[in-house]
Amino acid sequence: MNKPGFIFLMVIMLFQSITTVKAQGFDVGSDFVSSYIWRGQNLGGASVQPWMEFTKGDFTVGTWSSVDLQERDNTELDLYIDYSLSDFKITFIDYFFDWTNVPYFEDWKDNHCGEIILQYDFSDLVPITLTWGTFVYNDEDYSSYAELAWSFKSGGTDCTLMAGFTPWRGYYADRPSLVNVAIKVSKNIQIGDFSLPVFGSFAINPVKADLPKLFNQDGAWFVFGLSL
């Protein structure tokens, strides 16, 4: 068995031995993904992405991380806080990119950036969620991303169809562009008494993709993942 395959098997065995924990407002879990694709951007290979959060009333504070299993310098540690009011949620995230293994509080400008995200869930009327995010520090372009997501069921699976757009030049593209078109399908696989949540996502970044080639390029990806 090759190294990536061995790592994949070990991660699955590890995930099967733990369960998500909930107690007095705390929640913790983890995802494993075959590639780290975010908003139409390729941020890494096979990765473990653990998270932990605490919820009190309408507020949630938490942390999320991504660790590339092959490129160990490719790590990310995020801290976030969000406030929910009925169908509206506002989130602030501090992203920390430990590309050079620098201390968390050192060289803040080069390794941190912050984003405010506004989200509205229209599910009381239609199964659609609208999200807008703008980087508010350490980004001179104030890079922004807007996404429309439609959720539905098909064949007993949960599906989400997403389209993401950047309104001006910034991190995502050098001009206003559609940068992310994706569909995500999630289901639970029963293994004895254990239920394993898995998902698959097919995403295209029209700015980067060499259509209709689709595969073997940095612009179209299929991602497999599992959650606990």
Order of alpha helices (4+ residues) and beta strands (2+ residues): alpha-beta-beta-beta-beta-beta-beta-beta-beta-alpha-beta-beta-beta-beta-beta-beta-beta
